[in-house]
């Protein structure tokens, strides 16, 4: 499955960078918290358009995996997210 060509991909990818690499200090923390809220908002508004695997990563706050998925790296290794098979 390819990542869809949608208007939310680029903003989501930028926000994931902000979440994954916060700047030091109070301003960095505030920027990261705002980015987290924006990621949640993008997920809520676009869930039906997103690939299920990306939704899974975002819901479980696996932001590294979500970023790799947005970059087209669809071979993201499976981890232990607490789901028993």
Helices and strands as residue ranges (DSSP letters): H 7-20, H 25-46, G 47-49, H 52-59, H 63-70
